[in-house]
Amino acid sequence: MRSAKLLVIFGMAVGLCTALASRAQAQCGLPLQHGSGSHTALNAPSPLTANAVIAQQPASEDGAGEATIVGLWDVKFISDNQIIDEGFDQFHRDGLEILNDTPPPATGNVCLGVYEKTGPRSFKLRHPSWIFDSATNTTVIGRATILEKIKVDKDGRTFTGTFTIQFRDLSGNQLGPDISGQLQSERITPD
């Protein structure tokens, strides 16, 4: 009798998780409903870009005169010629990256990543975040991982690159299609 009751409860839990996964949202990033028409057009003016002040010549990480990624950036994630996310991205000398992006704060719009240098002015980044159910935003159902390849321009004022966002459940199975695109970023300075 007890095992039958546990089996029913387990079945209901699996059904609930399946239903929630179909409406899952990645926190600190994008909803899984890519292409919902709620994205900003690529050529739309951005108030953040208009107010950003560009550095004249940022300090190098190693003192060799090479532009650094360390600092604060206004970064845009572009897919299918539309800005799908934008944020303030801070890179620290120790390899830590902090992204404060556009989802509402209650959904967890500040999250962490790590990066490392891969060549002259080139970097790779891994940025994991949790995915919660969209109904209550309280149950963790998976992980969204942003993978980036970045190239800082010679004067250190901008960077470009590519990104892929992977959506996986807690067992590593794909929850939705990966989203890929381009990065465009401008350095923010106190001037």
Secondary structure, 3 states (H helix, E strand, C coil): CHHHHHHHHHHHHHHHHHHHHCCCEECCCCECCCCCCCCEECCCCCHHHHHCCCCCCCCCCCCCCCCCCCEEEEEEEEECCEEEEEEEEEECCCCEEEEEECCCHHHCCEEEEEEEEEECCEEEEEEEEEEECCCCCCCEEEEEEEEEEEEECCCCCEEEEEEEEEEEECCCCECCCCEEEEEEEEEECCC
